Amino acid sequence: MKTAVKKEEQKNVFRQMLDDKRAIRQCIQKKGDLKKLAETRGIKFATPV
């Protein structure tokens, strides 16, 4: 039972990462506010934005 839950969580984390990447790409293309996007989604970049 625990392994099934663990696999679902991994898929959800992976799906969330892909959704975040897609949102970042759209934000950059539309020249949106990247800092605001990162704050609302809880994204942390390796380099300061």
QUIUR-V547018 format. One record per run of one state. SS is the DSSP state (h for helix, s for strand, l for the rest). FROM is the first residue (numbers start at 1). LEN is the number of residues. If there is no record, write none. Layout:
# QUIUR-V547018
ss=SS from=FROM len=LEN
ss=SS from=FROM len=LEN
This chain:
# QUIUR-V547018
ss=l from=1 len=1
ss=h from=2 len=28
ss=l from=30 len=4
ss=h from=34 len=8
ss=l from=42 len=8
